Amino acid sequence: AVLQLISHVAQVSQRTNTPLSVCGEMASGPHLALLLIGLGVDTLSMSPGMIGPVKQAIRSSRYEDLQAMAKHALTLSTASEVLAVLSRDLGPLGLSMSGLHHLPLQNQ
């Protein structure tokens, strides 16, 4: 439900040319930051210590691939399924999945 809501807000923001920003813990994890970008989020705000890892993950990714991953994630029913997709699709980037178990995605 959380991802569906973010996707809907991203679509509306694109139609109305309104920038969409996400700040907080979800934006500061490289895996979820890439998922947010794939969903259509324009700006991410995070603690300074996370800028480097997130920036590296973004630079290592293709926008089209992130969109496809996000589209697939929207079809899934549980947070564990979404995390499995993130691990599979983003694992080749060398991103660690540690720390993702407590994020808002879990309540889907």
N, C-alpha and C positions, 0 to 999 in steps of 0.2 A: 504494500500500500504506500509506503514512503517513496519508493522509486517511481510509482505511478504518479503520485502527487508532484514530485520534482519534474518529471517529464511533462506533465500537463502545464505547469507553471512556465517551463522553458518554452513550450510551443506558443503559449500566449505572449510571452515576452518577445519572442522572435517576430510574431505577427504585428506587435505594436511598437517594434523597435525600442523596447525598454531593456536596458542591461539587467542581467540576472546575476547576482552575487551570492555566494555561500561562504559563510565564515564559521569557524569552529572546528571541532574535532574531526568531523567527517571530511572537511576540505583539506585537512593537514596530513592525511594518510595517503601515500602515493597511489595505492590501489583504488581507493574510493575517490580520490581527486580525478583520476583518469576516467572512472565511471561517470562522475559528475560532468566532466567535459563532454563525454560521449552522449550524455543526456541533453546537452545544450546549455549548460551553465557557462557564462561568459567570464566570470571573475571569481577567484578563490582567495580567501583571506585566511592566514594561518600564523602560528607563532614563528618567529624568525628562525628558530632552529630547524624547522621543517621545510623551509624554502628550498634549500639545496637538493634534498632527496626528491621532492615533488617536481622541481624544475628538471632534474635529470630524467625522471620518469616521463615527463611530457616531451622532452626533446628526443627521447628514444622511441616515441610512439607516432603512429600515423592517425590523423583525425578520422579518416574513413574506417580504420580498424576499431577505434574507440566507439564510433557510432554503431557499428555492427555488434560489438560486444554489449553495448547498452540496450540495443534493440532485443538481443537475445535475453539479457537479464530481465527485461520487462515481461517476458513470457513465463518466467519461473515463479514458483509458488512460495518458496521458503528462503530465508536468509542463507541457510547452509548451501542451497543450490546456487545462489548468486555468488557466494564466496568460492564455491568450486569452479565456477566459470571464470571468476577473476584470477584464481590461482592458475588455471589452465591457460588462459589467454595472456596473462601478464607474467607468468612464471619465467618465460624466456628472457624477460628484461632483468631478471635477477632480483626481483622485489620480494621481500619477506612478507609472509602473511601474518606474522606475529602481531598481536595487539588488535586484530580486527574483531575478535569475538565479543567485545563490549560496546561496539559502536551502534548508532541508531538503526542501522540496517537489520540488526538482530531482531527487532520488533515487528518485522514484516509479517 
